[in-house]
Every structure is written in C-alpha cells, then in structure tokens.
C-alpha cells in the first residue's frame, strides 16, 4: 500500500503493522513516526540498526513471538535497512504477532528495489516516500508555526530563516524553537536578531568539517577547507564545535572502558546520537585514545584564546591546527 506522508493521520493504524519509510527527509520521517505514536502507540519504542537485528536474529524473532519483550503496545524502528530485511517481515507476519508496529527506515530506494515493490504491493504493508523539502515547503512550515504562536514575522525574515536552514526541516525546527524562546518577552524581532540567533547555513558544514577531521578523513577534510572561505568569527564557532565533539569522544571512551561494548555505549549516550552519525562517531572513538583526546581538549581551549587575540591570522591558525590533526595518525 502506497501512502503520502500527509495521509498517515487518516490511516486506520490498527490494520497495518509494517511500515517502510524511505528517502532522505529524516525530519519528515520523524514527524511521521510521531503521528503513529499519537494513534495509540505512544508508550514504548525500541530502536535498532539492521545489523543489530541480524547479528542476533533468532533471539530477536523469539522475543517478539513469545511477547517476553512486549508487555504492551510497542513500536520497533529499524534503521539503515537493506533489501534483506524483508525476510524478517515474512517471519513476523507468519507468526501473527499483535500490538507491535515495525517501522523500517531506509535510504532512497529506486523502482527496481524488491523491498520497495513488496511494500507498495502488499495489502497489509505501508510504503511512504519522503523527498527533500524545497524552500516553499519549509516556508509553509515556518509560517504556520509563527501564526500559531502569534509571533509577527515579515516575509523578508521568513525567507531569510528558510534560506539559512539549507533545505532541512530539522534545522528549521531547531531555529524556530530558538526564536520562540527568544520572543517570550518581546513582540517583534529584527533582521539583526535573526542573524545572531540562528545558525549560519555554513555552520552545518562546520560540523561536517569537524567530524571529518576527528575521523582522520583527510580527503573530506581538505575538500571542505578548500570549498569554504572562513572568517575570523567562523574560526571561533568551529573551535567550539571541535570542543563539543571532542568532549563527546572522551565521554564515550570512558564508557567503553567500563562497558567494553561500543554499540551499547552509543545507545546509552545522552543526548542521543542520531543513527546516521553512529558510524562517524565509531571511527572517531577508534581513532583517538583517551589520553590524546584529553590533550586535544586542553589544546583547543588554548587555541580559542589565541585565535581571539590574533584576529588577523585566525584563519591561518585554525587551518594549521586542522592540517596537523590529519597529518599524524594515532
């Protein structure tokens, strides 16, 4: 059965236990899952990657069959799925399991995909495609939000906000939440305040730069440096992102020493690590020792002070630091 994202609310959810959500729009996928929660499955959710399921396949299917794992209505979200996941759906369908909704989260699938075809043609299966948002769709989301909150905003500011979110509704929702908090004791907001309050579109590439560097991905790091013209203000923002991610690595290294299972560490870490970032974080953890990441954090604190005192050469200082990190392996 093929549905559009907006049709989920009209679906008689109890008649469908299996959902395939495919495409690049993770923000809209999250909204779809929330809608399913709101249709009576709000209490319990369990998240897995496909590899986790197949590494313990028999036990996973057995727990569902025996309901030892499920005392009430539950949702299981399995991310990063491939074509082979349909064998699991077949097994579970044959066991007539009730009160469990299984949501498969996949990357874009072409028309030749057997997984997509099976879900599109199955009467008791639901298939929903999630395509990238354009600026018009994001503008409508933002405009609806401001109207509901009774926050006055001009078309100029609305367009500016949308442009700075780089086509990602997750970024947009993060930014409008900031504006909502900022407007608690105000009745208007200026262009200058929008610029200061919201992240630059480039800031999202800042995060990619830091992730690539901390993962020792030399090619990607150099590509991002070469494609961007960073300002002195950008340098401070990038260093702070380095600090935040380095502290996360240090915390995970300590958890790994105690638990000895990196997948469990990633699962239990708070704030949660989004599934698409887990591979990158794993690379970072394997690349850095606890001692070296501690030293990096001390160095970054010093670097931020040096950069602020040497505004004219701040970009050179930052570039030299990044090049040093990818020039030497642990």
C-alpha positions in Angstrom: 0.0 0.0 0.0 1.4 3.4 -1.0 0.7 6.4 1.1 1.7 10.1 1.1 3.2 11.4 4.4 0.1 13.6 5.0 -2.2 10.5 4.8 -0.9 8.8 7.9 -3.4 10.6 10.2 -6.2 9.2 8.1 -4.9 5.6 8.2 -6.7 3.1 10.4 -3.4 2.3 12.1 -4.6 -0.9 13.8 -4.9 -2.7 10.4 -1.2 -2.1 9.5 1.7 -3.4 11.5 4.6 -2.8 9.0 5.8 0.5 7.6 8.6 1.3 5.1 9.7 4.9 5.3 12.3 5.6 2.6 14.0 8.7 1.3 16.4 11.4 2.5 14.0 13.6 4.5 14.7 12.4 8.1 12.9 15.4 9.6 9.6 14.4 7.9 10.2 10.7 8.8 10.4 11.7 12.4 7.1 13.6 12.1 5.5 10.5 10.6 6.7 8.3 13.4 5.3 10.8 15.9 1.9 10.6 14.2 1.9 6.8 14.5 2.7 7.3 18.2 -0.3 9.6 18.5 -2.6 7.0 17.1 -2.3 4.8 20.2 1.3 3.6 20.3 3.0 6.3 22.4 4.3 4.4 25.4 7.2 2.2 24.2 9.6 2.4 21.3 12.7 0.4 20.6 15.3 1.4 18.1 17.8 -0.8 16.2 20.1 -0.7 13.2 19.6 -3.6 10.8 23.0 -5.0 11.7 21.9 -5.3 15.4 18.8 -7.3 14.4 20.6 -9.7 12.1 23.5 -10.2 14.5 21.0 -11.6 17.0 18.3 -12.6 14.6 16.8 -15.8 16.2 16.7 -14.2 19.7 15.1 -11.0 18.3 12.3 -13.0 16.5 11.8 -15.3 19.5 11.4 -12.4 21.9 8.7 -10.9 19.7 6.9 -14.3 19.3 6.9 -15.0 23.0 6.0 -11.4 23.9 8.6 -11.6 26.7 9.9 -8.3 25.4 6.5 -6.8 24.8 4.0 -6.2 27.6 2.0 -3.5 25.9 1.7 -1.9 22.5 5.1 -1.2 21.1 6.9 0.3 18.2 10.2 -1.0 16.8 12.1 1.3 14.5 14.8 -0.4 12.4 17.2 2.0 10.7 19.6 1.7 7.8 17.7 -1.3 6.3 18.6 -3.1 3.1 16.8 -5.5 0.8 17.4 -8.4 3.1 15.2 -7.0 5.9 12.1 -8.4 4.1 13.0 -11.9 5.4 12.3 -10.6 8.9 9.0 -9.1 7.9 8.0 -12.5 6.4 8.9 -14.3 9.6 7.0 -12.0 11.8 3.9 -11.9 9.5 3.7 -15.7 9.7 3.6 -15.6 13.5 0.5 -13.3 13.6 2.1 -11.1 16.3 -0.2 -8.3 17.6 0.3 -5.0 19.3 3.7 -4.5 17.7 4.3 -1.9 14.9 7.6 -2.3 12.9 8.9 0.7 11.1 11.7 0.3 8.6 13.8 3.4 7.9 15.6 3.3 4.6 17.7 5.5 2.4 16.2 6.4 -1.1 15.0 3.3 -3.0 14.6 3.1 -6.8 11.7 1.5 -8.5 13.7 -1.7 -9.0 14.0 -2.3 -5.3 12.3 -5.5 -4.2 11.8 -4.1 -0.7 10.0 -1.1 -2.1 8.0 -3.2 -4.5 6.9 -5.7 -1.8 5.7 -2.9 0.4 4.0 -1.0 -2.4 2.0 -4.1 -3.5 1.3 -5.6 -0.1 -2.2 -5.0 1.2 -1.1 -5.2 4.9 2.1 -3.2 4.3 2.5 0.5 4.2 5.1 2.3 2.0 5.8 6.0 2.3 8.4 8.0 0.3 10.0 11.1 1.9 11.5 13.5 -0.5 13.7 16.5 0.2 11.9 19.7 1.2 12.0 22.8 -1.0 12.0 26.3 0.3 8.3 26.7 -0.3 7.5 23.7 1.9 9.9 24.9 4.6 8.4 28.4 4.3 4.9 27.0 4.9 6.1 25.1 8.0 7.7 28.2 9.4 4.8 30.4 8.5 2.3 28.0 10.2 4.5 27.9 13.4 4.7 31.7 13.7 0.9 32.1 13.0 0.0 29.5 15.7 2.4 31.2 18.2 1.1 34.6 17.2 4.6 35.8 16.6 4.6 38.6 13.9 7.2 38.0 11.2 7.8 39.6 7.8 8.1 37.8 4.5 11.7 39.0 4.4 12.6 37.5 7.7 10.7 34.3 6.9 12.7 33.9 3.6 15.9 34.6 5.4 15.2 32.0 8.0 14.4 29.3 5.4 17.5 30.1 3.3 19.7 29.7 6.4 18.4 26.2 7.1 19.8 24.6 3.9 16.7 22.7 2.9 16.5 20.7 6.2 13.3 20.8 8.3 15.2 19.5 11.3 17.4 22.6 11.1 14.4 24.8 10.6 12.6 23.4 13.6 15.7 23.9 15.8 15.9 27.5 14.7 12.2 28.4 15.1 12.3 26.9 18.6 15.1 29.3 19.4 13.1 32.2 18.1 10.1 31.1 20.2 12.1 31.1 23.4 13.7 34.5 22.4 10.3 36.0 21.9 8.8 35.2 25.3 9.1 38.8 26.5 9.2 40.5 23.1 6.6 41.4 20.5 8.9 41.7 17.4 12.2 40.5 16.1 14.7 42.3 13.7 16.8 41.0 10.9 19.9 41.6 13.0 18.4 39.5 15.8 17.5 36.7 13.4 21.1 36.7 12.1 22.6 36.5 15.6 20.1 34.0 16.9 20.0 31.4 14.1 22.9 29.3 12.8 24.5 30.3 9.6 23.9 27.8 6.8 27.6 27.3 6.7 27.6 26.1 10.3 26.2 22.8 9.2 29.3 22.3 7.0 31.3 23.3 10.1 30.0 20.2 11.8 30.9 18.1 8.8 34.4 19.6 8.8 34.9 18.7 12.4 33.6 15.2 12.0 35.8 14.6 9.1 38.9 15.9 10.9 38.2 13.9 14.1 37.7 10.8 12.0 41.0 11.4 10.2 39.2 11.6 6.9 41.9 13.6 5.1 40.2 13.8 1.7 36.9 15.1 3.0 38.6 17.5 5.4 40.7 19.1 2.7 37.7 19.3 0.4 35.7 21.2 2.9 38.6 23.6 3.7 39.1 24.3 0.0 35.4 24.9 -0.7 34.9 27.4 2.1 36.1 30.8 2.9 36.1 31.0 6.7 36.0 34.3 8.5 37.6 35.1 11.9 34.2 34.7 13.5 33.8 31.3 11.8 37.0 30.2 13.4 35.7 30.6 17.0 32.5 28.7 16.0 34.5 25.8 14.5 36.7 25.6 17.6 33.7 25.3 19.8 32.2 22.6 17.7 35.6 20.8 17.9 35.4 21.1 21.7 31.9 19.8 21.9 32.6 16.7 19.8 35.9 16.1 21.5 34.2 16.0 24.9 31.7 13.5 23.5 34.5 11.3 22.3 36.2 11.5 25.7 32.9 10.6 27.5 32.4 7.6 25.1 36.0 6.4 25.6 35.4 6.3 29.3 32.1 4.5 28.8 33.8 2.0 26.5 36.4 1.2 29.2 33.6 0.3 31.6 31.1 -1.4 29.3 33.5 -2.9 26.6 30.7 -2.7 24.1 30.8 0.4 21.9 27.4 -0.2 20.4 25.9 -0.2 23.9 27.8 3.0 24.7 26.4 4.7 21.6 22.9 3.5 22.5 23.1 4.7 26.1 24.8 8.0 25.5 22.9 11.2 26.2 22.0 13.3 24.4 21.2 10.5 21.9 23.4 10.1 18.9 21.3 10.0 15.7 21.7 6.7 13.8 23.2 8.2 10.7 26.0 9.7 12.8 26.9 6.5 14.6 29.5 5.2 12.0 31.3 8.5 12.1 31.4 8.5 15.9 32.7 5.0 15.9 35.5 6.0 13.6 36.4 8.9 15.9 36.4 6.6 19.0 38.7 4.1 17.3 41.0 6.9 16.1 41.5 8.6 19.5 42.9 7.3 22.7 41.6 8.7 26.0 44.9 10.4 26.7 45.2 12.0 23.3 41.6 13.3 23.3 42.2 14.9 26.7 45.3 16.6 25.3 43.3 17.8 22.3 40.6 19.4 24.6 43.3 21.3 26.5 44.8 22.4 23.3 41.5 23.6 21.9 40.8 25.7 24.9 44.2 27.4 24.4 43.6 27.7 20.7 40.3 29.6 21.2 42.1 32.2 23.4 44.9 32.6 20.8 42.5 32.9 17.9 40.5 35.6 19.7 43.7 37.6 20.4 45.1 37.3 16.9 42.1 38.1 14.8 44.1 38.9 11.6 45.7 35.5 11.4 42.9 33.4 13.0 42.0 31.5 9.8 45.7 30.6 9.3 45.9 29.4 12.9 42.8 27.2 12.5 43.9 25.8 9.2 47.3 24.9 10.6 45.6 23.2 13.6 43.3 21.1 11.3 46.2 20.2 9.0 48.2 19.0 11.9 45.4 16.7 13.1 45.1 14.9 9.7 48.8 14.8 9.1 49.5 12.5 12.0 47.8 9.2 12.8 47.4 7.8 16.3 
